[in-house]
């Protein structure tokens, strides 16, 4: 077992941290109980085989921390987490699972989970995480943190794309086509040839595009088209 970081050791005479284990696999529950039995400040007060039982037992025993599996029959762990975190005496919930899908991470955290760890987390790290959770300190495994950051970044990209497409929506149909061609790096002459237009007509469209979008040059148009995720053969929605 690795040495705990400063502040991770249990303080002398501190009351025990009561833990409820919720997992539909009795072997997993037994393993978790054994892992936690070596920590003098942790006490397993109940075990549940599904989310509904976890809610019932948590309300009966008032644990400080619930170790909650996600995938359980009937009421799943995420629903149980949302229910428990809505209680007046809500326990801290540590979502512990082998399933680390981004949507579940976000939903658990939005529901108020104190942390999200994978079931292969080493015993010493699990013990420290429970102590942190009992103190209201959020805990995420490094892998989950990386995935969560990537998910947030992806969400930001989606927002930028939606905003860019909305801006392009002020253009007329031909103007949108010309804007997409600018995004593909085509010159006025190439655009004219592609759409059988006169060069003066293309220049007029470009000028109108810049005015309507409040932009100064073709590069800005190209960047906006790229943010919208449109290729030279695509048409804005």
C-alpha positions in Angstrom: 0.0 0.0 0.0 1.4 3.4 -0.9 1.8 6.0 1.7 -1.2 8.4 2.0 -0.7 12.0 1.1 -0.6 14.6 3.9 -4.1 15.1 5.3 -5.3 11.6 4.1 -4.5 9.8 7.3 -7.5 9.5 9.7 -7.3 11.8 12.7 -7.0 10.3 16.1 -10.4 9.9 17.9 -12.3 10.9 14.7 -15.7 9.0 14.5 -15.8 6.1 12.0 -17.0 6.8 8.5 -20.0 4.7 7.8 -20.2 3.2 4.4 -23.0 1.5 2.4 -22.0 -0.8 -0.5 -24.5 -1.0 -3.4 -23.7 -3.6 -6.1 -25.8 -6.4 -7.6 -22.8 -8.8 -7.5 -22.4 -10.4 -4.1 -18.8 -11.3 -4.9 -18.0 -7.6 -5.6 -19.7 -6.6 -2.4 -17.6 -9.1 -0.4 -14.4 -7.9 -2.1 -15.2 -4.3 -1.3 -16.0 -5.1 2.3 -12.7 -6.9 2.7 -10.8 -4.1 1.1 -12.3 -1.6 3.5 -12.0 -3.8 6.6 -8.3 -2.9 6.8 -9.0 0.8 7.4 -9.7 1.4 11.1 -11.8 4.5 10.4 -14.2 2.9 7.9 -17.2 0.8 8.8 -19.5 -1.0 6.4 -23.0 -0.6 7.8 -25.1 -2.2 5.0 -25.0 -3.8 1.6 -27.6 -3.4 -1.2 -28.1 -5.4 -4.3 -29.9 -2.8 -6.4 -30.6 1.0 -6.4 -34.0 0.8 -4.7 -32.5 -1.2 -1.8 -29.6 1.2 -1.6 -32.0 4.1 -1.1 -34.0 2.2 1.5 -30.9 1.1 3.5 -29.3 4.5 3.2 -32.4 6.2 4.7 -32.4 3.6 7.5 -28.7 3.5 8.4 -27.7 7.1 7.4 -24.2 6.2 6.0 -21.7 8.9 5.4 -20.7 7.5 2.1 -22.4 5.2 -0.4 -20.3 3.2 -2.9 -22.7 3.0 -5.8 -22.5 0.7 -8.8 -24.1 2.1 -12.0 -25.5 -0.9 -13.7 -27.9 -2.7 -11.4 -31.3 -4.4 -12.1 -34.4 -2.4 -11.5 -33.4 1.0 -10.2 -29.9 1.7 -11.4 -27.1 3.5 -9.5 -27.5 6.8 -11.3 -31.2 7.0 -10.5 -30.5 6.0 -6.9 -27.8 8.6 -6.6 -30.2 11.3 -7.8 -32.8 10.2 -5.3 -30.4 10.1 -2.4 -28.8 13.4 -3.1 -32.3 15.0 -3.0 -32.8 13.9 0.6 -32.3 16.3 3.5 -29.7 14.0 5.1 -28.1 13.1 1.8 -25.0 10.8 2.0 -22.0 11.4 -0.1 -22.1 9.0 -3.1 -19.0 7.5 -4.7 -19.9 6.0 -8.1 -17.8 2.9 -8.4 -18.0 0.9 -11.7 -16.2 -0.8 -14.5 -18.3 1.2 -16.9 -16.8 4.7 -17.5 -19.0 6.1 -20.3 -18.8 9.9 -20.4 -22.6 10.4 -20.3 -22.7 8.5 -17.0 -19.8 10.5 -15.5 -21.6 13.7 -16.3 -25.0 12.6 -15.1 -23.5 11.2 -11.8 -21.7 14.5 -11.2 -24.7 16.6 -12.1 -26.7 14.5 -9.6 -24.2 15.5 -6.9 -21.9 12.4 -6.7 -18.8 13.2 -4.7 -16.6 11.1 -7.0 -16.4 8.5 -9.8 -13.8 5.7 -9.6 -13.3 2.5 -11.5 -13.6 -0.8 -9.8 -10.0 -1.7 -10.4 -8.9 1.3 -8.3 -6.2 0.0 -5.8 -7.5 -0.5 -2.3 -5.4 2.2 -0.7 -6.7 4.8 -3.3 -10.3 3.7 -2.7 -9.9 4.2 1.1 -8.4 7.7 0.6 -11.2 8.5 -1.9 -13.9 7.5 0.7 -12.2 9.7 3.3 -12.2 12.6 0.8 -15.8 12.0 -0.1 -16.9 12.0 3.6 -15.3 15.4 3.8 -17.2 16.6 0.8 -14.1 16.7 -1.4 -14.7 15.6 -5.0 -12.7 12.6 -6.3 -12.2 11.5 -9.9 -9.7 8.9 -11.1 -7.1 10.4 -13.5 -8.6 8.4 -16.4 -12.1 9.6 -15.8 -10.8 13.2 -15.4 -9.2 13.0 -18.8 -12.3 11.6 -20.4 -14.5 14.3 -18.7 -12.2 17.1 -20.0 -12.4 15.7 -23.5 -16.2 15.5 -23.2 -16.5 19.1 -22.1 -14.2 20.2 -24.9 -16.3 18.2 -27.3 -19.4 20.0 -25.9 -17.7 23.3 -26.4 -17.0 22.4 -30.0 -20.6 21.5 -30.6 -21.6 24.9 -29.2 -19.2 26.7 -31.5 -20.5 24.7 -34.5 -24.1 25.5 -33.7 -23.3 29.2 -33.2 -21.3 29.3 -36.5 -24.2 27.7 -38.5 -26.6 30.1 -36.9 -24.5 33.0 -38.1 -24.3 31.6 -41.6 -28.1 31.3 -41.6 -28.4 35.0 -42.4 -27.0 34.5 -45.8 -29.0 33.8 -48.9 -28.7 30.4 -50.6 -26.1 31.5 -53.2 -24.2 33.5 -50.6 -24.0 30.4 -48.4 -22.7 28.3 -51.3 -20.0 31.0 -52.0 -19.1 31.1 -48.3 -18.6 27.4 -48.2 -16.3 27.6 -51.3 -14.3 30.3 -49.6 -14.0 28.0 -46.7 -12.5 25.4 -49.1 -9.9 27.9 -50.1 -11.2 28.6 -53.6 -10.5 31.9 -55.4 -13.2 34.1 -56.9 -12.3 32.8 -60.3 -12.6 29.2 -59.2 -16.0 29.8 -57.6 -17.2 31.6 -60.7 -16.2 28.6 -62.9 -17.8 26.1 -60.4 -21.2 27.8 -60.4 -21.1 29.3 -64.0 -21.2 32.8 -62.6 -19.5 36.0 -63.8 -16.5 37.1 -61.7 -18.2 40.4 -60.9 -21.2 38.5 -59.5 -19.0 36.4 -57.3 -17.3 39.6 -56.0 -20.7 41.0 -55.2 -21.7 37.9 -53.3 -18.4 38.0 -51.3 -18.9 41.7 -50.4 -22.5 40.9 -49.3 -21.2 38.0 -47.2 -18.7 40.2 -45.4 -21.3 42.8 -44.7 -24.0 40.5 -43.4 -21.6 38.6 -41.2 -19.8 41.7 -40.0 -16.4 40.3 -41.1 -13.4 42.0 -42.6 -11.9 39.5 -44.9 -12.1 36.1 -46.6 -10.0 34.4 -43.9 -12.6 35.2 -41.3 -15.3 33.7 -43.6 -13.2 30.6 -44.1 -12.7 30.2 -40.3 -16.4 30.6 -39.7 -17.2 28.0 -42.3 -14.7 25.6 -40.7 -16.2 26.2 -37.2 -19.6 25.3 -38.7 -18.1 22.0 -39.8 -19.0 22.5 -43.5 -16.9 21.1 -46.3 -16.9 22.3 -49.9 -19.6 19.8 -50.9 -21.7 20.5 -47.9 -24.5 23.0 -47.6 -25.3 24.8 -44.4 -28.4 23.7 -42.6 
